[in-house]
Amino acid sequence: MLPDKTHPEWKYLVKGEKQYPLENFVLQLKVNQTAKDIKSGKLSVDKAVDDIYALCLKYRHAVMKDMKKIFNS
């Protein structure tokens, strides 16, 4: 189960404030692109959290190890 979108780690993740050793390559690419889009002003933090959360929800089995790393740290 994914932590709620209000959990602060989601914002750290999408803004690139904390670096996590992600195993899922698609998630890693999406998170890196999202951080760049936030910094350039193309994307809001809330929209970025929504996008990454939706990706993780859709592929929750593929990203479960990464979610454990992020939210247990």
N, C-alpha and C positions, 0 to 999 in steps of 0.2 A: 504494500500500500504506500502511496506517495504522501509525503507530508503536505499539509495545507499550503496554498499559495501565499499565505500571509507569513509563513516561516521566513525569518530574515536571511537564511542561507540562499534562498532563491535569488534575492537581489544581489548578494555578493557574487553568486555564480554568473548571472547575466551581465553584470557590470565589469567582471574581470578583477574584482577587488581581492579575491582569494583564488589561488591557483590550485586546482584539484587534479590529481593524476587520473584522468578519465581513460577508461579502457574501451568504451564504445566510440568508434571512430566518427560515426555520424553525429553523435551528441557532441563530441569534441569540436568538430567543424562548425556545427550550429552555434555552440556557445562562443567560439572565437569570433564568428561573424556577427553575432548579436552584440558582443562587447564593442566591436568596431562601429557598428551602426548606432549604438547609444552614444559613443564618444563623438561621432560626427553629427549627431542630432537627427538622424534619419528615423530613429526608433525611440519610443519612450520606455522607461524602465518597466512600467506596469504592463505594457504591450509585450515587451520582451519576456517577462515572467510568464504571461499567458501563453506565448508561443512555445517556450521551452517546456512548460508544464504539459501542454497538449501533446508535444512530441513524446515526452516521458510517459504520459498516460497511455498513448497509443502503443508504444513499444516498451511497456513497463517490464516485461520479462528480460528484454535485451539490455536494459539499463539498470537493472536491480543492483548489481555490484557497485556501480557508480553512485547510485542513490545512497547506499549504505555508507560509502566513503564520505560523501558530502554531508549527510545529516547526522552522522555519528561522530563527526569531528568537533 
